[in-house]
Amino acid sequence: QLQLVESGGGLVQAGESLRLSCADSGSSASIGAMGWLRQAPGKERELVAAYSGAGTITYADSVKGRSAISRDNSKNMLFLQMNDLKPEVSAMYYCAKSPYWSVNLLPRGYWGQGTQVTVSS
């Protein structure tokens, strides 16, 4: 079974940076897509950044140039560096992994409990 645990969120001021981390304490024979999704109250869940099963990276247009996804496969860790944070990115951020290679199917995979990111103006 997979167990994904996110960390690194918090309350920050606009313009500051955060690095979110995701630790996988479970075991998996193979992993497809993996990445980060977010959801704010009253808004739909949104894919932020993710690796496809082939290793290609996709970013949401809203975060392109401000966020960077990375991973350490040897440690089963996934990261999201977020710079120049703005209040509109405040949301619960979730780490997710999927047996499917397509990033579009990531929401159907395994989710962590999330880490809250709150940016004050």
Secondary structure, DSSP 8 states (H G I E B T S, - for coil): ---EEEE--EEEETT--EEEEEEE-S--S----EEEEEE-TTS--EEEEEE-TTS-EEE-TTTTTTEEEEEEGGGTEEEEEE-S--GGG-EEEEEEE-SSS-GGGGGGSEE---EEEEEE-
